Amino acid sequence: MRIERDRPISMNARLAVRRGPMRLRRWLAAGAAGLTVAGLASYAFGTATGGAPAFVLDLDQVGKRPAPPPFQADCSAQPAALQAELSRIAASFEGQVGIGISKAGCDWVVGERLAQHFPQQSVSKLWVSMAVLDAVDNGRMKLDQQITITPQDLTLFNQPLQWEVLDKGMIQRPVQMLMQNAMSLSDNTANDRLLWTVGGPDHVRTFLKSREIEGIRFGPGERLLQSAAAGLTWSPELAGGRKFEEARARLPKDAREAALGRYVADPMDGATPAGMARTLARLAKGELLSEQSTRLLLEIMGKSRSGPMRLKAGLPQGWKAFHKTGTGQELGSLATGYNDVAVVEAPDGALYGVAVLIGSTRQPIRARMEMMQAVSAALARWHSTKTS
């Protein structure tokens, strides 16, 4: 397979997810336009600088777990051969990689370093969107609710909205558009505004707990997370432009190495491959959100423009990937938090949760992408062999 540069591309292919034996293609075809959700006309926002939100929801204010729709899966095939192939892929990769695959409706998970926590980086935007959609499901937020963004709300790294914010001084965007920007373009500022609007990191953690999601940590937000990984102390002056990168470049190399090493060894936003794969499989089954919100989230993930040459590129024709990428900080040739996680659909409608999390490596981007492609290709081969 020809490898291209890992860059955003336009993806207009029609979504095709299946729920159990019946196609979720019809489920998604209804589209977000058909959503009818009630919500409050206003909602307490976090502070402009990303501090404590004006109103933090407690466990009682997180929506109850929805009753999952009927779901059936063929769990007769044993994954021993798939495990062997994943072990081979991990052993041949020069770097610290975790792999997890779980079939929706089955109780098995296979992979490597399944219980080790790896940095999520932008994969954690998935949990923010889930918490927001839970709030929508339960009438505390609305998809068309306008959120104000000012220069004081800017974060760091990838934030496509920043230039319009700086030019106009203030913009407003609806919740659904910010979610699309956060998940598809990995816009840090869009995600941060959603985070503080829904109630901050504590609320996201409460949501994860309410759904009994295990093996997933949620960090303190983009500013504090990236500052700690870089060895900096966050201040508002670091937001926007390349001020953060410039301040980081002034640090002694040994200080940066120590800070990045601490982060990778015990990431505050860590996730285990097993926890990630199982959670994605549960999402595919409709266990975590309402049917409407699950549909919308998968639709957004299916249209993601980031990482087209990661997991998705290893799947044969007829397979679908609904995914979220993550890319962490680099120091010289050392790359950290290079990830892709996905709900993967086979042509026969079987659904899998797949996670590939690279804690650290000195391998070039091409080698990282090829390893991820090998994982998704191995899944497709195993599935085809067991169902043929």
C-alpha positions, 0 to 999 in steps of 0.5 A, a space after each residue: 500500500 502506498 503511504 502518503 503524508 499523514 494529512 487531513 483530507 476531505 472524506 465524503 463517503 457515506 457512513 455505514 455502521 451496523 448494529 448487531 445483525 441489522 445495518 446501522 447504515 439506516 441508523 446513521 442515514 437519518 442524520 443529525 438533522 432529525 435530532 430533536 432534543 430539549 435543553 435549557 435556554 442557557 447554561 453556566 459557562 466556565 471562566 474565560 481563562 479555563 478556570 473552575 466552571 461557574 457550575 459543576 454537575 455532580 453525579 446525580 446530574 449526569 444522565 442515567 445510562 440509556 437502555 441499550 437497543 437489542 444487539 446480537 453478535 457471533 462470538 463463536 470464533 476464538 481470537 487466539 490467531 488474532 492475538 498472535 498476529 498482534 503480538 508479532 506486530 507489537 514486537 516488531 515495532 521499535 517503540 512503546 506501543 499498546 494495542 487493544 481489540 474487542 468485538 462488540 457483544 463479546 467478552 474478549 479483548 486481545 492485544 499487547 500491554 492491555 493494562 498499561 496506561 498510555 497518553 491519550 492526547 487528543 483521543 480524550 476529546 472523545 470523552 468531552 463529546 460524550 459528556 456533552 451529548 449526555 447533557 444534550 440527552 438529558 436537557 441540560 445543553 442543546 446542540 444549537 446552543 451558542 458558545 462565545 469564544 474570546 481571545 482569553 479562551 484560546 489554548 495552544 497547538 492546533 486551534 484553527 478558530 484562533 485567527 478568526 477569534 483574534 481578528 474579530 475579538 469574539 465569535 460564537 459557535 453552536 455546540 454541534 459545530 464545536 464538537 465537529 471541529 474538536 473531533 474532526 479537526 482536533 481543534 483544541 480551543 473548540 474542545 476546551 470551550 465544550 469542556 468548560 461549558 459542560 462542567 469541566 474535567 471533574 464532570 467528564 470524570 463523573 460521566 465516565 464513572 457513571 458509565 462504569 468506564 474503566 482504564 480511562 483517565 481524564 486530564 486537567 484540560 489542554 493547557 495544564 496537561 501540555 504545560 506539565 508534559 513540556 515542563 512549563 507552568 501555564 499562564 494566559 500569555 502562552 495562549 495563541 500563536 506560537 508563544 507556547 512553543 517559543 517558551 518551551 524552546 527556551 527550556 534546558 533540554 534536560 528539563 524537557 526530557 525529564 518532564 516528558 519522561 514523567 508524563 509518558 511514564 504516568 500520564 494524567 490523561 492515560 488510557 489502557 488499550 483494553 479499556 479503550 477497546 472495550 469502551 469503543 465496543 460499548 459505544 458501538 452497541 449503544 450502551 453509553 448514549 442515546 440512540 440519537 447521540 450515538 448516531 451523531 457521534 459516530 457520524 462525526 467520527 466517520 467524517 474525521 479529517 485527521 489521520 487518514 493514513 493510520 488505522 483506516 488505511 489498513 482496512 480493505 474495501 467495504 470496511 468502515 472506521 469511525 475514529 479519533 486520533 491523538 498526537 503528542 509532543 515531540 522532543 528531537 526524534 522522540 515522538 509521544 502520544 501518537 494514537 488512533 482509536 476507532 469503531 470498526 465495522 466489517 462488511 457483514 455488520 460486525 463491530 469492533 473497538 480498536 485502539 493503537 496507542 504509542 507511548 513513545 517512539 523514535 520511528 518516523 511517521 511512516 513507520 508508525 502509520 504502517 504499524 497501525 495499518 498492519 493492526 487493522 489489516 490483521 483484524 480484517 484478515 482474521 475476521 474474514 477467515 473466521 466468517 468465510 
